[in-house]
Amino acid sequence: MNKDDLPDRWKDKIIDWLAYENISNQMGPDVITFPAEGVQLKFADGSCLEFRYSVMIIANEFDELCIIANSCGYHIFSLSAVERYE
């Protein structure tokens, strides 16, 4: 996925997150620090996902979370489906 594929409901949320992190959305992804430990998700059925060099933004108002990964784009998951995240 690229930024043009991102659902409209997430565009303002990510701009708000960038502002909170003091990152200009005009700077591009090179200025975001992607932690090596990344993000781990566990689902109710026992499935797991791990994204290294990524950040997670939680949007309770959408019942979703978004993973922004350094090299593999944006990924949106239902919060209701995720049992645990780190």
Order of alpha helices (4+ residues) and beta strands (2+ residues): alpha-beta-beta-beta-beta-beta-beta
